[in-house]
Amino acid sequence: MWKKFKNALRCSNRSINKNDINIEELQRMKSSGAIVVDVRSPQEYNEGHIENAISIPEYELYLRAKRQLLNKDRVIIVYCSTGHRSKKAQKELCKMGYTQVYNLYNGLENY
């Protein structure tokens, strides 16, 4: 029960929180084995994405995460164009029990 409560707190709707990261933190975490998930549409992904990112559109996240993101304790970084969809994806993954989900703050907008 406490674990679910902590996950809910981590996934609050504040505009920026401790689980929002910048591009430098993303690169550091990625080099340490984090999974990077692009939650934009397949078309957006095909137009360009972060190297080695996997494409799981935000609208398919619930179904595909169960098949593609098997370890719920692994570090996962989600991103999109502006940070809005990835913030929603971060919250959804936390609700599903993933424990280390980070959002690229402002998405690819400033990078």
C-alpha positions in Angstrom: 0.0 0.0 0.0 2.7 2.5 0.9 4.5 1.8 -2.4 1.4 2.7 -4.4 1.0 5.9 -2.3 4.6 6.9 -2.9 4.1 6.3 -6.6 1.0 8.5 -6.6 2.9 11.3 -5.0 5.8 10.9 -7.5 3.2 11.3 -10.3 1.5 14.4 -9.2 0.5 17.0 -11.8 2.9 19.8 -10.7 4.5 21.6 -13.6 8.0 20.6 -12.6 9.1 18.1 -10.1 12.0 16.0 -9.0 11.3 13.4 -11.8 11.6 16.0 -14.5 15.0 16.0 -16.1 17.0 18.0 -18.6 18.9 16.8 -21.7 22.2 16.4 -19.8 20.6 14.2 -17.1 18.9 12.2 -19.9 22.3 11.5 -21.5 23.8 10.5 -18.2 21.0 8.2 -17.3 20.9 6.8 -20.8 24.6 5.9 -20.5 23.8 4.1 -17.3 21.2 1.9 -18.9 17.9 3.8 -18.8 15.3 3.0 -21.3 14.3 6.0 -23.4 10.7 6.0 -24.7 9.4 8.4 -27.3 5.7 8.8 -26.7 5.0 10.9 -29.9 3.2 9.5 -32.9 5.0 7.1 -35.2 5.2 9.8 -37.9 6.9 12.2 -35.4 9.3 9.5 -34.3 10.2 8.7 -38.0 11.0 12.4 -38.5 13.7 12.2 -35.9 14.2 10.9 -32.4 16.7 10.5 -29.6 19.2 7.7 -30.5 18.1 4.3 -29.3 14.7 5.5 -28.1 11.8 3.1 -28.5 8.6 4.3 -29.9 5.5 3.8 -27.8 2.9 6.4 -28.7 1.2 7.8 -25.6 -2.2 6.6 -26.8 -0.9 3.0 -26.9 1.2 3.2 -23.7 -1.1 1.1 -21.5 -1.2 -1.9 -23.8 2.4 -1.8 -25.1 4.2 -1.1 -21.8 3.0 -4.4 -20.5 4.8 -6.1 -23.4 7.8 -3.9 -24.0 8.7 -2.5 -20.5 8.8 -5.7 -18.5 11.0 -4.6 -15.5 8.9 -2.1 -13.5 12.0 -1.1 -11.4 14.2 -0.1 -14.4 14.8 3.6 -15.1 12.5 4.8 -17.8 12.7 8.2 -19.4 9.7 9.4 -21.5 9.7 12.4 -23.9 7.7 14.0 -26.6 7.8 17.4 -28.4 6.9 19.8 -25.6 6.7 17.6 -22.5 2.9 17.6 -22.2 2.3 14.0 -23.6 5.3 12.7 -21.8 4.1 14.1 -18.5 0.8 12.2 -19.0 2.7 9.1 -20.0 4.9 9.4 -16.8 1.8 9.6 -14.7 0.2 6.6 -16.4 3.4 4.5 -16.0 3.5 5.3 -12.3 -0.1 4.3 -11.9 0.8 1.0 -13.6 3.5 0.4 -10.9 6.7 1.5 -12.6 8.9 2.9 -9.9 11.6 5.0 -11.7 9.9 7.1 -14.5 11.4 10.4 -15.5 10.1 13.0 -17.9 12.3 15.1 -20.2 11.1 18.6 -19.1 9.9 20.6 -22.1 10.5 17.7 -24.4 12.5 18.2 -27.5 11.2 21.8 -27.8 14.4 23.4 -26.4 16.9 20.9 -27.7 
